[in-house]
Amino acid sequence: MNQLVHSDKDPALRDSPKEPARTNDPARTMAEILAVATHEFADKGLSGARIDEIAAATRTSKRMIYYYFGSKDGLYLAVLEEAYRRMRTIEADLHLADLGPVGALRKLVEFTYDHHRDNEDFIRLVMNENIQRGEYLRQSQSIQALNTNAIQSVRAVYERGVAQGDFRAGLDPVDIHSAISAFTFFNVSNRHTFGVIFKDRASTGKAETLQREHVVELILRFVSHSISA
């Protein structure tokens, strides 16, 4: 993980020697901090999140958080990287190459829909990072590499589909990825405003503004031969 040391690091800690780890399981401590920080940043954004509150919720110290992550900005970037890493790791285990192109694309869309629906914090993190104009995501080589791999996965499925006559030629895999992201992202990001405006479509539980099978059908129609010019 990248560790950024920015001006928002506690001034009192800048000239202090690093505090040694006070746990026999630093990996577990870091994972707990990331889990709590994920919700804190998703709920309040980078500017609204407070290191003191994260420290209190993890029963650790502000100094220890800075020891592991360098600064508030460093922790925020680590949260982004972990969120993307977790999603792409699961995505890589879908074994899409073992399925036919249509089945593989269906499985990818279903996974993305389910992931976004069940991980609202991820959606809110992405929304907050857009408010930051992608400043921190741009600094992370690991996130860029992960998303490059995601596009390659879509490309492999799409090119197999074209070769087998299942998909129409001439589409950009980035456009297919964007379409999947657009439908599944909107399903969560706009569910509250959509529910207020269209009260009969409001969801009392997890986001279901767009139904799963409808999103799958929309994407399959987009890549199929049946679509009209």
TAQUIDA-V357760 format. One record per residue. N is the residue number from 1. PSI is psi in whole degrees, -180 to 180 (NA if undefined). Layout:
n: <N	N>
psi: <PSI	PSI>
This chain:
n: <1	2	3	4	5	6	7	8	9	10	11	12	13	14	15	16	17	18	19	20	21	22	23	24	25	26	27	28	29	30	31	32	33	34	35	36	37	38	39	40	41	42	43	44	45	46	47	48	49	50	51	52	53	54	55	56	57	58	59	60	61	62	63	64	65	66	67	68	69	70	71	72	73	74	75	76	77	78	79	80	81	82	83	84	85	86	87	88	89	90	91	92	93	94	95	96	97	98	99	100	101	102	103	104	105	106	107	108	109	110	111	112	113	114	115	116	117	118	119	120	121	122	123	124	125	126	127	128	129	130	131	132	133	134	135	136	137	138	139	140	141	142	143	144	145	146	147	148	149	150	151	152	153	154	155	156	157	158	159	160	161	162	163	164	165	166	167	168	169	170	171	172	173	174	175	176	177	178	179	180	181	182	183	184	185	186	187	188	189	190	191	192	193	194	195	196	197	198	199	200	201	202	203	204	205	206	207	208	209	210	211	212	213	214	215	216	217	218	219	220	221	222	223	224	225	226	227	228	229>
psi: <143	143	114	137	102	-180	-13	3	141	118	-33	-17	-11	-42	7	146	150	136	131	154	139	30	151	-4	72	-33	-41	-41	-45	-40	-40	-42	-44	-40	-46	-42	-33	-48	-38	-47	-37	-38	-35	-6	173	-45	-32	-22	147	126	-36	-42	-38	-42	-44	-41	-25	3	39	-165	157	-41	-40	-38	-43	-32	-42	-38	-5	-40	173	-42	-40	-40	-42	-44	-39	-38	-46	-47	-42	-38	-46	-41	-45	-43	-48	-30	-46	-42	-40	-20	12	-14	50	-29	-18	-7	159	162	-44	-45	-37	-44	-40	-45	-39	-43	-44	-43	-47	-43	-50	-42	-49	-41	-39	-3	68	-30	-37	-45	-43	-35	-44	-40	-44	-38	-30	-34	-36	4	33	19	-44	-38	-37	-27	-12	110	-31	-40	-42	-40	-42	-42	-29	-42	-36	-41	-40	-35	-45	-42	-44	-44	-46	-45	-35	-40	-39	-45	-33	-1	11	-33	151	149	165	5	150	127	-31	-37	-38	-46	-42	-40	-43	-46	-41	-49	-45	-30	-49	-37	-31	-46	-33	12	-31	-48	-40	-39	-33	-43	-44	82	-29	-11	5	140	129	-14	-127	160	127	38	-45	133	146	-49	-28	-38	-43	-46	-41	-44	-43	-38	-35	-39	-8	168	-18	-14	139	148	NA>
